[in-house]
Amino acid sequence: MTDFLLELRSEEIPARMQDKAREDLARLFAAEIAKAGLVAAGTVTYATPRRLALIARGLPLATEAVSEELKGPKISAPPQALDGFLRKTGLTRDQLTERDGVFYAVTEKPGRATADVLAEAIPAIIRAFPWPKSMRWGASSLSTESLRWVRPLHGIVALLGEDVVPVEIAGVTSGAATLGHRFHHSGPITIGSAGDYAEKLRACHVIVDQDERRSIIRERAGALAAEAGLDLIADEGLVAENAGLTEWPVPLLGRFDADFLSVPPEVIQLTARVNQKYFVCRDTSGALANAFVCTANIEASDGGAKIVEGNRKVLAARLSDARFFYDTDLKTPLADQATKLSNIVFHEKLGTVADKVDRVAKLARWLVEEGIVQSPSPTGGEGLSLADMAERAARLAKADLVTGMVGEFPELQGLMGGYYAAAQGEPREVADAIRDHYKPVGQGDEVPTAPVTVAVSLADKLDSVAQFFAVGLKPSGSKDPFALRRAALGIAALILNNRLRLLFLPVSIRAAGDSDSGTSEMLDFIIDRLKVQQREAGVRHDLIDAVFALGGEDDLVRLLARVHALQAFVTTEDGANLLAGYKRAANILKKEGYAAETDGRQSPLSYAPDQAEAALIAALDAAEPAAAAAVADEDFARAMAALASLRAPIDAFFDTVTVNDADPAKRAARLALLARVRAAVHNVADFSRIEG
């Protein structure tokens, strides 16, 4: 057994492509050698800006000889069948093997040298490599058949043990030589084998292991901040990106002019991160500090002083631009900015952004006036009512879309509007609602709880879903161009987290502009999203279906309370036994043709009931009103407890009473009694949907 090294050296590979490239290299390599029956004992992959490498451990020096057997026709088959089999295999009648009355074609395939297998596999891997973006280069690039690679390919190292695997592709020939660090070691390096690959490159200032580079950046950047009395703001995405930009990472701490701290901290962090790939720091109070950490790709002789100064100047220029945008935007009131929204098309079927803003503002006010969104305090800043603040915030919420800062950094929309509103004297509740009205933007995101914010955020998402459904633009399959699934999850989260009591159909009709077009589909859509969210949260799917199957319920808070109570109940012994009794009753009724909607209302009995039969009737007489009252009070745990009281009477009934009695009157009465049991249970949940 021996190890194999493959290095594909090129010009700079974008950092964002490197992790996927490593996965693809391992996958393609395993698939290619598997065609020859080879399997590596282990595979490790590396990526730096200039190279993509793989080490496959434990490969044999040759594949094993194999015997392939192909079953043919029976010996007694017509001659035509045998002739066809001979043509297919290329064999003669004498070369076939007979066994158990059947012809077999047995072909012996000798083993192959692993080096030969690899020599065929490497070009196939390179030509099939699925880069998201690739290029042709050189004179051969005039042909569409020429090699494509992420950047021009310059070298291939292919070593099986200590021997070079000969490969040539697009004029690049394999060998044992590679290059070290672009600045610290410009000459070639001869690799002896896979075993010394990483250490020889390390000696030439190249750390091939991306995880090690990430660790160096993470730990050294944090240490530099700590030495300066600061805390590094963690950013794993930035760690990975800097590791993908460097082969010998050297974090360095610098300072920028403290005057720039007058710009919102999110702007500074985004400017440093997106434009310059810098980390930023907090001081001991938690406020953003005027410090940054950049990652150099060399060990500078001056300790990095000139690198830090150069990066400081570049960051200063970027921050100057950001401060210009911020100061300029502040000069124009948000209300004036909002007038420009009429020039932006929201959707060709739904008008401009200004039209959407008007709809959302009216809906936000309505949600407050209807008492759906409430506040302990009837008024807020400047004596405005909650309804006034909700409408005011909604009318200003999208105004920052036309500001210079959001034009430069679209990810700051909402956030900048909140800053501008606060600076321009809007009430705190209004500024906060503008800032947070896009939330929640996904699973795990913060869900607003401030009443003004809740009203605006809910109205915004309701409008999007209702309006797109009204014009027939619903998500289909994996396509959701308007992010309506995310909006639906946001609606559900806002309602459930704030326990908003609303009947969804009237609200959706209002959101659709007092039209019921698409509103029932919208409710089903949001409930489907809620089902998905609850399943991911660990709620059993069958219990969700058992409650949702009842229908006629569009209060999401009440729906979910019922689901949670059911989940708690069915895990108890009483719940499990009641479920078993219910299913036995339901199966008998199904066999007898009792429709599911039959409620089992009984006429007075014409006979003296058995003791167990009378006990079940009495238990139902007590449990039915108790469960119904508990459901009306939305005390679903109490409703389940009322149903639990049926457990023992149902068990005794099935143990001692014959349902299909020879007396037609008894049989009819007892079937009706079982229908009462089923109906009583269905008032709480459809137990037929529950597994078990």
CORZIDA-V544027 format. One record per residue. RES is the residue in one small letter. OMEGA is omega in whole degrees, -180 to 180 (* if undefined). D_LAST is the distance of its C-alpha to the last C-alpha in whole Angstrom. Layout:
res=RES omega=OMEGA d_last=D_LAST
res=RES omega=OMEGA d_last=D_LAST
This chain:
res=m omega=179 d_last=53
res=t omega=-178 d_last=54
res=d omega=-180 d_last=53
res=f omega=177 d_last=53
res=l omega=173 d_last=54
res=l omega=174 d_last=54
res=e omega=177 d_last=56
res=l omega=-174 d_last=56
res=r omega=-176 d_last=58
res=s omega=168 d_last=59
res=e omega=-165 d_last=60
res=e omega=175 d_last=58
res=i omega=179 d_last=54
res=p omega=-176 d_last=53
res=a omega=-175 d_last=51
res=r omega=-178 d_last=48
res=m omega=-168 d_last=47
res=q omega=-178 d_last=48
res=d omega=179 d_last=44
res=k omega=180 d_last=43
res=a omega=178 d_last=46
res=r omega=179 d_last=45
res=e omega=-179 d_last=42
res=d omega=179 d_last=43
res=l omega=179 d_last=46
res=a omega=-178 d_last=44
res=r omega=-178 d_last=41
res=l omega=-180 d_last=44
res=f omega=-180 d_last=46
res=a omega=-179 d_last=43
res=a omega=-178 d_last=43
res=e omega=-178 d_last=46
res=i omega=179 d_last=47
res=a omega=179 d_last=44
res=k omega=178 d_last=46
res=a omega=179 d_last=48
res=g omega=-180 d_last=46
res=l omega=175 d_last=46
res=v omega=178 d_last=44
res=a omega=177 d_last=45
res=a omega=179 d_last=44
res=g omega=-179 d_last=43
res=t omega=175 d_last=44
res=v omega=-179 d_last=46
res=t omega=179 d_last=47
res=y omega=174 d_last=49
res=a omega=171 d_last=50
res=t omega=178 d_last=54
res=p omega=-172 d_last=55
res=r omega=-176 d_last=58
res=r omega=175 d_last=56
res=l omega=-172 d_last=52
res=a omega=178 d_last=52
res=l omega=172 d_last=50
res=i omega=177 d_last=50
res=a omega=-175 d_last=48
res=r omega=173 d_last=48
res=g omega=176 d_last=49
res=l omega=174 d_last=50
res=p omega=180 d_last=52
res=l omega=178 d_last=55
res=a omega=175 d_last=54
res=t omega=179 d_last=52
res=e omega=173 d_last=51
res=a omega=-178 d_last=53
res=v omega=176 d_last=50
res=s omega=-180 d_last=50
res=e omega=-177 d_last=48
res=e omega=179 d_last=48
res=l omega=-179 d_last=47
res=k omega=-180 d_last=46
res=g omega=-179 d_last=49
res=p omega=175 d_last=49
res=k omega=180 d_last=50
res=i omega=-179 d_last=53
res=s omega=-177 d_last=54
res=a omega=178 d_last=53
res=p omega=-179 d_last=56
res=p omega=-179 d_last=58
res=q omega=180 d_last=57
res=a omega=179 d_last=53
res=l omega=179 d_last=55
res=d omega=179 d_last=58
res=g omega=180 d_last=55
res=f omega=179 d_last=53
res=l omega=177 d_last=56
res=r omega=-179 d_last=57
res=k omega=-175 d_last=54
res=t omega=-178 d_last=54
res=g omega=-179 d_last=58
res=l omega=173 d_last=59
res=t omega=-179 d_last=61
res=r omega=-178 d_last=60
res=d omega=-177 d_last=62
res=q omega=179 d_last=59
res=l omega=177 d_last=56
res=t omega=178 d_last=54
res=e omega=178 d_last=53
res=r omega=178 d_last=50
res=d omega=176 d_last=49
res=g omega=-178 d_last=51
res=v omega=174 d_last=49
res=f omega=174 d_last=51
res=y omega=172 d_last=50
res=a omega=-179 d_last=52
res=v omega=-178 d_last=52
res=t omega=177 d_last=53
res=e omega=178 d_last=54
res=k omega=-179 d_last=54
res=p omega=177 d_last=56
res=g omega=179 d_last=55
res=r omega=174 d_last=56
res=a omega=-180 d_last=57
res=t omega=179 d_last=54
res=a omega=179 d_last=57
res=d omega=177 d_last=57
res=v omega=-179 d_last=54
res=l omega=179 d_last=54
res=a omega=176 d_last=57
res=e omega=-174 d_last=55
res=a omega=-173 d_last=52
res=i omega=177 d_last=54
res=p omega=179 d_last=55
res=a omega=179 d_last=52
res=i omega=-176 d_last=50
res=i omega=-177 d_last=53
res=r omega=-178 d_last=53
res=a omega=-171 d_last=49
res=f omega=-173 d_last=49
res=p omega=176 d_last=47
res=w omega=176 d_last=48
res=p omega=175 d_last=48
res=k omega=-179 d_last=51
res=s omega=-175 d_last=54
res=m omega=168 d_last=58
res=r omega=-179 d_last=60
res=w omega=176 d_last=64
res=g omega=-177 d_last=67
res=a omega=-178 d_last=69
res=s omega=-177 d_last=67
res=s omega=177 d_last=64
res=l omega=180 d_last=66
res=s omega=178 d_last=64
res=t omega=178 d_last=61
res=e omega=-177 d_last=60
res=s omega=-178 d_last=61
res=l omega=172 d_last=59
res=r omega=175 d_last=56
res=w omega=-175 d_last=55
res=v omega=172 d_last=54
res=r omega=-177 d_last=58
res=p omega=-180 d_last=61
res=l omega=-175 d_last=60
res=h omega=-175 d_last=63
res=g omega=177 d_last=62
res=i omega=169 d_last=60
res=v omega=179 d_last=59
res=a omega=-176 d_last=58
res=l omega=171 d_last=58
res=l omega=-168 d_last=57
res=g omega=178 d_last=58
res=e omega=-176 d_last=62
res=d omega=178 d_last=62
res=v omega=172 d_last=62
res=v omega=-174 d_last=60
res=p omega=180 d_last=62
res=v omega=173 d_last=61
res=e omega=178 d_last=63
res=i omega=179 d_last=61
res=a omega=178 d_last=63
res=g omega=179 d_last=66
res=v omega=-177 d_last=64
res=t omega=-179 d_last=64
res=s omega=178 d_last=62
res=g omega=179 d_last=64
res=a omega=-175 d_last=64
res=a omega=173 d_last=65
res=t omega=-180 d_last=63
res=l omega=177 d_last=64
res=g omega=-179 d_last=64
res=h omega=-176 d_last=64
res=r omega=-176 d_last=66
res=f omega=-176 d_last=68
res=h omega=-178 d_last=68
res=h omega=-173 d_last=68
res=s omega=-177 d_last=70
res=g omega=179 d_last=70
res=p omega=177 d_last=68
res=i omega=176 d_last=66
res=t omega=180 d_last=66
res=i omega=-180 d_last=63
res=g omega=-179 d_last=63
res=s omega=177 d_last=59
res=a omega=-176 d_last=56
res=g omega=-178 d_last=56
res=d omega=-176 d_last=59
res=y omega=-175 d_last=58
res=a omega=-177 d_last=56
res=e omega=177 d_last=59
res=k omega=177 d_last=62
res=l omega=178 d_last=61
res=r omega=179 d_last=60
res=a omega=179 d_last=64
res=c omega=174 d_last=65
res=h omega=172 d_last=63
res=v omega=173 d_last=59
res=i omega=-174 d_last=56
res=v omega=-177 d_last=54
res=d omega=-178 d_last=51
res=q omega=180 d_last=49
res=d omega=177 d_last=47
res=e omega=178 d_last=50
res=r omega=178 d_last=52
res=r omega=180 d_last=49
res=s omega=179 d_last=49
res=i omega=-178 d_last=53
res=i omega=-177 d_last=53
res=r omega=-174 d_last=50
res=e omega=-178 d_last=52
res=r omega=178 d_last=56
res=a omega=178 d_last=55
res=g omega=180 d_last=53
res=a omega=179 d_last=56
res=l omega=179 d_last=59
res=a omega=-179 d_last=57
res=a omega=179 d_last=57
res=e omega=179 d_last=61
res=a omega=-179 d_last=62
res=g omega=-176 d_last=60
res=l omega=174 d_last=57
res=d omega=176 d_last=53
res=l omega=175 d_last=52
res=i omega=-174 d_last=50
res=a omega=180 d_last=47
res=d omega=-177 d_last=46
res=e omega=177 d_last=44
res=g omega=179 d_last=45
res=l omega=175 d_last=49
res=v omega=-179 d_last=49
res=a omega=-179 d_last=47
res=e omega=179 d_last=50
res=n omega=176 d_last=53
res=a omega=179 d_last=52
res=g omega=180 d_last=52
res=l omega=-173 d_last=55
res=t omega=172 d_last=57
res=e omega=178 d_last=58
res=w omega=-171 d_last=59
res=p omega=179 d_last=58
res=v omega=178 d_last=60
res=p omega=-179 d_last=59
res=l omega=180 d_last=61
res=l omega=177 d_last=62
res=g omega=-180 d_last=64
res=r omega=172 d_last=65
res=f omega=-175 d_last=65
res=d omega=-178 d_last=67
res=a omega=179 d_last=66
res=d omega=-179 d_last=67
res=f omega=-180 d_last=64
res=l omega=173 d_last=62
res=s omega=175 d_last=63
res=v omega=179 d_last=60
res=p omega=-175 d_last=57
res=p omega=179 d_last=55
res=e omega=179 d_last=52
res=v omega=180 d_last=55
res=i omega=-179 d_last=57
res=q omega=-179 d_last=54
res=l omega=178 d_last=53
res=t omega=-179 d_last=56
res=a omega=-175 d_last=56
res=r omega=-172 d_last=53
res=v omega=-175 d_last=53
res=n omega=-170 d_last=57
res=q omega=-179 d_last=58
res=k omega=-180 d_last=55
res=y omega=167 d_last=56
res=f omega=174 d_last=54
res=v omega=-172 d_last=55
res=c omega=172 d_last=55
res=r omega=173 d_last=55
res=d omega=-175 d_last=57
res=t omega=179 d_last=56
res=s omega=-178 d_last=56
res=g omega=179 d_last=53
res=a omega=178 d_last=55
res=l omega=179 d_last=56
res=a omega=179 d_last=59
res=n omega=-179 d_last=62
res=a omega=177 d_last=61
res=f omega=175 d_last=59
res=v omega=175 d_last=58
res=c omega=-179 d_last=59
res=t omega=177 d_last=58
res=a omega=180 d_last=61
res=n omega=-180 d_last=61
res=i omega=169 d_last=64
res=e omega=-176 d_last=66
res=a omega=-178 d_last=69
res=s omega=179 d_last=72
res=d omega=-180 d_last=73
res=g omega=178 d_last=69
res=g omega=-176 d_last=68
res=a omega=-179 d_last=70
res=k omega=178 d_last=71
res=i omega=180 d_last=67
res=v omega=-178 d_last=66
res=e omega=178 d_last=69
res=g omega=179 d_last=69
res=n omega=177 d_last=65
res=r omega=-179 d_last=66
res=k omega=179 d_last=68
res=v omega=179 d_last=66
res=l omega=179 d_last=63
res=a omega=179 d_last=66
res=a omega=179 d_last=67
res=r omega=-180 d_last=63
res=l omega=176 d_last=63
res=s omega=177 d_last=66
res=d omega=-179 d_last=64
res=a omega=179 d_last=61
res=r omega=177 d_last=64
res=f omega=178 d_last=66
res=f omega=-177 d_last=63
res=y omega=-178 d_last=62
res=d omega=-180 d_last=65
res=t omega=-180 d_last=66
res=d omega=-178 d_last=62
res=l omega=-177 d_last=63
res=k omega=-178 d_last=66
res=t omega=179 d_last=65
res=p omega=180 d_last=63
res=l omega=179 d_last=59
res=a omega=177 d_last=60
res=d omega=177 d_last=62
res=q omega=-177 d_last=60
res=a omega=180 d_last=57
res=t omega=-178 d_last=60
res=k omega=-178 d_last=60
res=l omega=178 d_last=56
res=s omega=179 d_last=58
res=n omega=-178 d_last=59
res=i omega=179 d_last=55
res=v omega=175 d_last=53
res=f omega=172 d_last=49
res=h omega=-175 d_last=49
res=e omega=180 d_last=51
res=k omega=-174 d_last=49
res=l omega=174 d_last=48
res=g omega=-176 d_last=52
res=t omega=175 d_last=53
res=v omega=178 d_last=51
res=a omega=177 d_last=54
res=d omega=178 d_last=52
res=k omega=-180 d_last=49
res=v omega=-180 d_last=50
res=d omega=179 d_last=51
res=r omega=-178 d_last=48
res=v omega=-179 d_last=46
res=a omega=179 d_last=49
res=k omega=-180 d_last=49
res=l omega=178 d_last=45
res=a omega=177 d_last=45
res=r omega=-178 d_last=47
res=w omega=179 d_last=45
res=l omega=178 d_last=42
res=v omega=-177 d_last=44
res=e omega=178 d_last=46
res=e omega=179 d_last=43
res=g omega=179 d_last=42
res=i omega=173 d_last=39
res=v omega=-176 d_last=40
res=q omega=178 d_last=42
res=s omega=176 d_last=44
res=p omega=-179 d_last=46
res=s omega=-176 d_last=49
res=p omega=-179 d_last=50
res=t omega=179 d_last=53
res=g omega=-178 d_last=53
res=g omega=178 d_last=56
res=e omega=177 d_last=59
res=g omega=180 d_last=58
res=l omega=176 d_last=56
res=s omega=178 d_last=53
res=l omega=179 d_last=49
res=a omega=179 d_last=50
res=d omega=-179 d_last=53
res=m omega=179 d_last=52
res=a omega=179 d_last=48
res=e omega=180 d_last=51
res=r omega=180 d_last=53
res=a omega=-180 d_last=51
res=a omega=-179 d_last=49
res=r omega=180 d_last=53
res=l omega=-169 d_last=53
res=a omega=-177 d_last=50
res=k omega=-174 d_last=51
res=a omega=-177 d_last=55
res=d omega=178 d_last=54
res=l omega=-178 d_last=53
res=v omega=179 d_last=57
res=t omega=180 d_last=58
res=g omega=-177 d_last=60
res=m omega=-180 d_last=58
res=v omega=173 d_last=54
res=g omega=179 d_last=56
res=e omega=-178 d_last=57
res=f omega=-178 d_last=53
res=p omega=-179 d_last=51
res=e omega=180 d_last=48
res=l omega=-180 d_last=50
res=q omega=-174 d_last=50
res=g omega=180 d_last=49
res=l omega=-180 d_last=50
res=m omega=177 d_last=53
res=g omega=177 d_last=53
res=g omega=178 d_last=52
res=y omega=-179 d_last=55
res=y omega=-180 d_last=58
res=a omega=180 d_last=56
res=a omega=-179 d_last=57
res=a omega=-178 d_last=60
res=q omega=171 d_last=61
res=g omega=176 d_last=61
res=e omega=177 d_last=58
res=p omega=-178 d_last=56
res=r omega=-179 d_last=53
res=e omega=180 d_last=50
res=v omega=180 d_last=51
res=a omega=180 d_last=52
res=d omega=180 d_last=49
res=a omega=177 d_last=47
res=i omega=-178 d_last=49
res=r omega=-169 d_last=48
res=d omega=-171 d_last=44
res=h omega=175 d_last=43
res=y omega=-177 d_last=42
res=k omega=-10 d_last=39
res=p omega=-177 d_last=36
res=v omega=178 d_last=37
res=g omega=179 d_last=34
res=q omega=178 d_last=31
res=g omega=179 d_last=32
res=d omega=180 d_last=35
res=e omega=178 d_last=37
res=v omega=-179 d_last=36
res=p omega=176 d_last=39
res=t omega=178 d_last=39
res=a omega=-172 d_last=43
res=p omega=-179 d_last=43
res=v omega=180 d_last=46
res=t omega=180 d_last=44
res=v omega=-179 d_last=40
res=a omega=-177 d_last=42
res=v omega=-179 d_last=44
res=s omega=180 d_last=41
res=l omega=180 d_last=39
res=a omega=-179 d_last=41
res=d omega=-177 d_last=42
res=k omega=176 d_last=38
res=l omega=180 d_last=38
res=d omega=-178 d_last=41
res=s omega=-177 d_last=40
res=v omega=-177 d_last=37
res=a omega=-177 d_last=38
res=q omega=180 d_last=42
res=f omega=177 d_last=40
res=f omega=-178 d_last=38
res=a omega=180 d_last=41
res=v omega=173 d_last=43
res=g omega=-179 d_last=40
res=l omega=-177 d_last=40
res=k omega=175 d_last=36
res=p omega=178 d_last=34
res=s omega=-180 d_last=33
res=g omega=179 d_last=31
res=s omega=-177 d_last=33
res=k omega=178 d_last=36
res=d omega=-171 d_last=36
res=p omega=-177 d_last=40
res=f omega=176 d_last=40
res=a omega=-178 d_last=37
res=l omega=176 d_last=35
res=r omega=178 d_last=32
res=r omega=178 d_last=33
res=a omega=-180 d_last=35
res=a omega=177 d_last=31
res=l omega=177 d_last=30
res=g omega=178 d_last=33
res=i omega=-179 d_last=33
res=a omega=-179 d_last=29
res=a omega=179 d_last=30
res=l omega=-179 d_last=34
res=i omega=-174 d_last=32
res=l omega=-178 d_last=29
res=n omega=-179 d_last=31
res=n omega=179 d_last=34
res=r omega=179 d_last=32
res=l omega=-179 d_last=34
res=r omega=180 d_last=33
res=l omega=172 d_last=34
res=l omega=-165 d_last=33
res=f omega=-177 d_last=32
res=l omega=177 d_last=34
res=p omega=179 d_last=37
res=v omega=-179 d_last=37
res=s omega=175 d_last=37
res=i omega=177 d_last=39
res=r omega=-179 d_last=42
res=a omega=179 d_last=41
res=a omega=178 d_last=42
res=g omega=-179 d_last=45
res=d omega=176 d_last=44
res=s omega=178 d_last=43
res=d omega=179 d_last=39
res=s omega=176 d_last=40
res=g omega=-173 d_last=36
res=t omega=178 d_last=35
res=s omega=176 d_last=32
res=e omega=180 d_last=31
res=m omega=179 d_last=32
res=l omega=178 d_last=29
res=d omega=-179 d_last=27
res=f omega=-178 d_last=28
res=i omega=177 d_last=28
res=i omega=176 d_last=24
res=d omega=178 d_last=23
res=r omega=180 d_last=25
res=l omega=177 d_last=24
res=k omega=180 d_last=20
res=v omega=-178 d_last=21
res=q omega=-179 d_last=23
res=q omega=176 d_last=20
res=r omega=179 d_last=18
res=e omega=179 d_last=21
res=a omega=175 d_last=21
res=g omega=178 d_last=18
res=v omega=-178 d_last=15
res=r omega=-177 d_last=12
res=h omega=-178 d_last=13
res=d omega=178 d_last=10
res=l omega=175 d_last=11
res=i omega=-180 d_last=15
res=d omega=-178 d_last=14
res=a omega=179 d_last=13
res=v omega=-176 d_last=16
res=f omega=-179 d_last=18
res=a omega=179 d_last=18
res=l omega=179 d_last=19
res=g omega=177 d_last=23
res=g omega=-178 d_last=26
res=e omega=178 d_last=25
res=d omega=172 d_last=28
res=d omega=-173 d_last=28
res=l omega=179 d_last=26
res=v omega=-179 d_last=27
res=r omega=178 d_last=25
res=l omega=-176 d_last=22
res=l omega=176 d_last=21
res=a omega=179 d_last=22
res=r omega=179 d_last=19
res=v omega=-178 d_last=17
res=h omega=178 d_last=18
res=a omega=179 d_last=18
res=l omega=-180 d_last=14
res=q omega=179 d_last=13
res=a omega=-175 d_last=15
res=f omega=-173 d_last=14
res=v omega=178 d_last=10
res=t omega=178 d_last=11
res=t omega=178 d_last=13
res=e omega=178 d_last=13
res=d omega=-179 d_last=14
res=g omega=-179 d_last=11
res=a omega=-179 d_last=8
res=n omega=177 d_last=10
res=l omega=178 d_last=11
res=l omega=179 d_last=8
res=a omega=179 d_last=8
res=g omega=178 d_last=12
res=y omega=-176 d_last=11
res=k omega=177 d_last=9
res=r omega=178 d_last=12
res=a omega=-178 d_last=15
res=a omega=180 d_last=14
res=n omega=178 d_last=14
res=i omega=-179 d_last=17
res=l omega=179 d_last=19
res=k omega=-180 d_last=18
res=k omega=-179 d_last=20
res=e omega=176 d_last=22
res=g omega=177 d_last=23
res=y omega=-179 d_last=22
res=a omega=-176 d_last=22
res=a omega=-176 d_last=20
res=e omega=180 d_last=22
res=t omega=-174 d_last=24
res=d omega=175 d_last=24
res=g omega=178 d_last=25
res=r omega=-173 d_last=28
res=q omega=170 d_last=30
res=s omega=178 d_last=33
res=p omega=-177 d_last=35
res=l omega=179 d_last=34
res=s omega=-178 d_last=37
res=y omega=178 d_last=36
res=a omega=-176 d_last=35
res=p omega=173 d_last=31
res=d omega=-177 d_last=30
res=q omega=-179 d_last=30
res=a omega=179 d_last=26
res=e omega=179 d_last=26
res=a omega=180 d_last=28
res=a omega=179 d_last=26
res=l omega=177 d_last=23
res=i omega=-180 d_last=26
res=a omega=180 d_last=28
res=a omega=178 d_last=24
res=l omega=179 d_last=24
res=d omega=180 d_last=27
res=a omega=-173 d_last=27
res=a omega=-176 d_last=23
res=e omega=180 d_last=24
res=p omega=180 d_last=27
res=a omega=179 d_last=26
res=a omega=-180 d_last=23
res=a omega=179 d_last=25
res=a omega=180 d_last=28
res=a omega=177 d_last=26
res=v omega=179 d_last=24
res=a omega=178 d_last=28
res=d omega=-177 d_last=29
res=e omega=174 d_last=26
res=d omega=-171 d_last=25
res=f omega=175 d_last=21
res=a omega=178 d_last=21
res=r omega=178 d_last=23
res=a omega=178 d_last=21
res=m omega=179 d_last=18
res=a omega=178 d_last=20
res=a omega=178 d_last=21
res=l omega=-179 d_last=18
res=a omega=180 d_last=17
res=s omega=180 d_last=20
res=l omega=-172 d_last=18
res=r omega=-176 d_last=16
res=a omega=179 d_last=19
res=p omega=179 d_last=21
res=i omega=179 d_last=18
res=d omega=-179 d_last=17
res=a omega=180 d_last=21
res=f omega=-178 d_last=21
res=f omega=-180 d_last=19
res=d omega=-169 d_last=21
res=t omega=-174 d_last=24
res=v omega=175 d_last=24
res=t omega=-178 d_last=25
res=v omega=-179 d_last=24
res=n omega=-179 d_last=25
res=d omega=178 d_last=29
res=a omega=178 d_last=32
res=d omega=-178 d_last=33
res=p omega=-179 d_last=33
res=a omega=179 d_last=33
res=k omega=-179 d_last=30
res=r omega=-179 d_last=28
res=a omega=-178 d_last=28
res=a omega=-177 d_last=28
res=r omega=173 d_last=25
res=l omega=177 d_last=23
res=a omega=178 d_last=25
res=l omega=177 d_last=23
res=l omega=177 d_last=20
res=a omega=175 d_last=20
res=r omega=178 d_last=22
res=v omega=-179 d_last=18
res=r omega=-178 d_last=17
res=a omega=180 d_last=20
res=a omega=179 d_last=20
res=v omega=-178 d_last=16
res=h omega=175 d_last=17
res=n omega=180 d_last=20
res=v omega=179 d_last=18
res=a omega=178 d_last=15
res=d omega=-175 d_last=14
res=f omega=179 d_last=10
res=s omega=179 d_last=10
res=r omega=-174 d_last=10
res=i omega=179 d_last=7
res=e omega=177 d_last=4
res=g omega=* d_last=0
